[in-house]
Amino acid sequence: MASEKPLVAVTCTAPVNIAVIKYWGKRDEELILPINSSLSVTLHQDQLKTTTTAVISKDFTEDQIWINGRKEDIGQPRIQACLRQIRHLARKQRGGEEEEDPLPVSLSYKVHIASVNDFPTAAGLASSAAGYACLAYTLARVYGVESDLSEVARRGSGSACRSLYGGFVEWQMGERADGKDSVARQVAPESHWPELRVLILVVSAEKKLTGSTVGMQTSVETSPLLRFRAEAVVPARMAEMIHYVKERNFEGFGQLTMKDSNQFHATCLDTFPPISYLNDTSRHIIHLVHRFNAHHGQTKVAYTFDAGPNAVIFTLDDTVAEFVAAVKHCFPPESNGDRFLKGLPVGPAPLSDELKAALGMDPTPGGIKYIIATQVGPGPQMLDQPHAHLLGPDGLPKPVA
Ligand code: DP6
């Protein structure tokens, strides 16, 4: 009998993505369908990732989930939507009724899920995107689902569908009311632009005031600028951005990334009551980037900000050291001097007096807590070492070492 196999366990990892053409606003709250297409860069999992284990067993009596070591309510509507959708796809793939189930796991078995992030949750670092992409990918592996997972991830968090692929990814908004054409697609793989680097300037690791879901809902209801953006601005920007990525044109890519971030934050201010995700440090970083570029006479670095004050900086490998030195000059690290830089190694670089003068800012000690240096990375991965599982043979979280 197929159902003799007691337990199936799968562990996968998924990346964070950062949008360069932003998603902000839904046309369908339930199905999580956006009012405009968006485009993102997948960040490398060596620096930031979610790891998820799913275990299925005939002995489990209920579905359960643990996030970052804490038991959470599996009844949350978005988790339920993902679970329903994956079980639906699995059933469809097995050809309807599962009387004579050919696979070892029955769809009626309950699932235990454990998920951990290796970065601060809800700090504006897109933890929900990595989290739901990882949930969708891991559940697909455990249930043997091979179809497109955009809908599963999207029902968890819109931006999560873009974390299903590595490299440069577009989420096509689609037109259908049922959302079947609202899917993520890879525009270029992670190997496409090897010189591209990403610096995350962590300004605040605290939980944000207005979550994305509620924030964008208020924007859709009240901001005429957001409607204008979705209808008249984003379609052309999507085409332009895809072109810049394909051509590896940093000048074009960087400028459009900054403009789109600025327009997203302008729609937040146009929302009533207004939403502000940027703080004084964020605005100082914006000035620093523009002055750095003006000094060089070209776009050498670009910023983008999501629903929080942390900056994500794009640049090329030959500029990283000088820009980091400029950041340290303007935001002298407070106490953790040696732990200020995490991730990829960054060498020291001299700052010319001309550049120091061009930056023209009074130093703000401690304004930036730390920097994570990373690059473009691949999509979700399945780990095949059993020790990677976050749940033990009993289906419960392993004690943390
Ligand atoms: C500013 O995907 O977190 O990061 O679909 O309601 O879960 P929900 O929202 P979410 O919104 C992300 C908004 C953004 C821009 C982006 O990633 O495109």
Boltz pocket constraint, residues with backbone or C-beta under 6 A from the ligand:
constraints:
  - pocket:
      binder: B
      contacts: [[A, 17], [A, 18], [A, 19], [A, 21], [A, 22], [A, 23], [A, 24], [A, 32], [A, 38], [A, 126], [A, 128], [A, 154], [A, 156], [A, 157], [A, 158], [A, 159], [A, 160], [A, 212], [A, 213], [A, 214], [A, 305], [A, 306], [A, 307]]
      max_distance: 6.0
